[in-house]
Amino acid sequence: MTWHLARRTALMNPSSLREILKVTERPGIISLAGGLPCAEAFPVEAVREASARVLRDTPHAALQYAASEGLPELREWVAAHLRDTGMRVDASQVLITTGSQQGLDLLGKVLVDAGSRVAVEAPTYLGALQAFGVFEPEWTTVPCDGDGPLPDGLASARGARLLYALPNFQNPSGRCISAPRREALVAAAQAIGLPIVEDNPYGELWYDEPPPAPLAALWPEGVVYLGSFSKVLAPGLRLGYVVAPPVLGQKLLQAKQAADLHTPGFNQRIVLDILRTDLLSRHLPAVRAQYKTQRDAMAEALRRHLPDGCRWETPRGGMFFWVELPAGTDAAALFPHAVERGVAFVPGNAFFAGAGNPATMRLSFVTSTPDQIDRGVRLLADTLRNRP
């Protein structure tokens, strides 16, 4: 028997990040690599209590098939929450997804044809490159600076199906687009009719001040907004959402129905129960305080240990530092030597749609203690100074 694989499977390559994470499971490795939230910060007791209440009060409904759009009460909570950020959202626009990663997949199915153009930042989220990549787009990289995509640079994306952007504490760069840049970016996109996909998994993880209003608040009909409960509650619940203009909503729903019928109703009811207890108002400040301490520890460790020629900016939120290494350094080639010394990171090349910058790396600070961060950065610095 011969199985003939579809042509698109040639584009389904192993995640380089997942392969790196396997290495970090070795005993004794300090991992500054993973993009995982801190497991010790999960609201375990709240999830346990909510699960018990759901099974006590609505057991049959929770375990039955559910509406493809998502639980109505949860969709209304999402809409109300987003209205507080300045967005004009109706619950009918909210589609509950199995993690926001599924939202990217659904958008790829609905918006991307083989050979059509998709514009991205440089660098950008690796998972988006994987999600859209199987639909065979032609990538267009929009020029960026420390404040995000350059509005004048959108001219290179004229005619693209979408611009994919992460305005808040971007993975991997950590940058947060300022309010004036957001306004200019939306105006430039409007001028050339370029739709925007705004991905916001990190917006609640701010440490100095909340981020500006979403791009979707500035251009509701031209922006699709993705959100997630993974970073504010727990990724194992696999719960995210897409907010789309009505013209897209029905096709996204049909793509969702073909993919998995619906997001698990039991998980949705657990999260709704937690939200109704107003846990987030107590839980998020504690998470922010913990992550801020870890961020500050990494900022200090980088300043103390990294050699001359390394550059970085301290992020105002999120989970990552983006480090530019001395010219001529190949972070991918450096990786195995760092692992030998007992520390892991993510080489930066994976986060570019086209030609990347090999002299870059992403460091995560939320899963390590301040002492581990200091030791890990010191080992990384030793590797840099003694690289082959």
Steps between C-alpha positions, in 0.01 A plus 500: 500500500639843402384815671529806277551810710346830400743752354442735792649251745842594366444832675415334833844489657580433866491809719859600566383639833343169602820319412695744716258448789577127493862587576395715795342197669844358573587508871706799605413725202394855583243577233467858384338362185137406552210734434303337779331685785615415851312187610531599867288807419202300371183548712477128573260522792265731310493257205436208736210680669353618171516147357311368800231767468457435128461126556260564786279764335508427124656155455303383199528823304872525579569151366276524193576639153481878496444787259781556252508873574570440868310535825278812468581627849875467439472680167316783676770519769769528232307771316444700819867466598614625160256791507688615811814528283324732255390241243148506358407133527179302505492148641384374159848586364679277754600147400641284781794295373713214625784732590580811301730285286186348350387850415811543287431172323138598429607838366752331273229273359262790442739770374813344347526339156814342360714781363308777675703745705511515879685784671679447830726687738872431534535307721159340554329215684624161384159339552339741254759418236416131550123554501491711183791325331309181414271709276802592286502880523762729358650674801554875510707634788406849613792718620498552878681701764483486879145635490370233262409507130585822314183655353687605186619143466146373447527613138697180439195302620250658262275225366580254782212303649591613851762648729563280803605707802554459875478853642536410869833364631565307185627144489797498449619862515306617807425835336170682556373732227434853628162670462622749234659218298176298522302791361749553218513129424123469475479812284762357263319165484167671433655704220601187306214274611725261696309294761673435832503192721574622853626225731497588870596214732722715725306825545400426861863431598606864539744599774532878478177622341219351290552499123312745274161426348492213249533554127149355475369796699634731230370304200226249597409403147858445389654310794453143623590469868630184671512447876583217737445377854827305491721769653246633752364165627662183361599380152376147570142627481563574128263793484529800271276716286477686171311827458431559132304749292161350408605447137753239618314348792290245312792357305714473814213317668471257210875437511471439875217251452708306249801498733360382834124579519555708815746588774450274805191622683625369835808723478291797396272459800796470737650824370164680509449391860846632592436830324172544687686475831709801392816295555691690232487824700694322776704250298644723229663757733681215676620354169615841380693559823674162473589540134621858554745373763628240254520756218703735718729213599569421134558865414758522777662168407533604135654831604741330737613202296461540123811612311538821303321500166174351632189719482151468646206702628323423827141406410216676678294180506471151358747218551806561282825687447632526145880517495711606204843335521834631373530511122602169349348289778280207392259431785394164354862383490547633853202307638659154550800657673267686736315177576831334585554773759148452636283775351252511209353784292319535167707609197334795332506387139182293544295816551551645153292428191792562267868561554540538872770628728712209629655724768180511708343296778181495705521461877199422720500605864168379646582134572827556689579644841716812526793284612453264205474796264824649628683167474354424157599838356848462648537160331373652177754779526777247562391316185509820297850590621632151431309419182687303233 
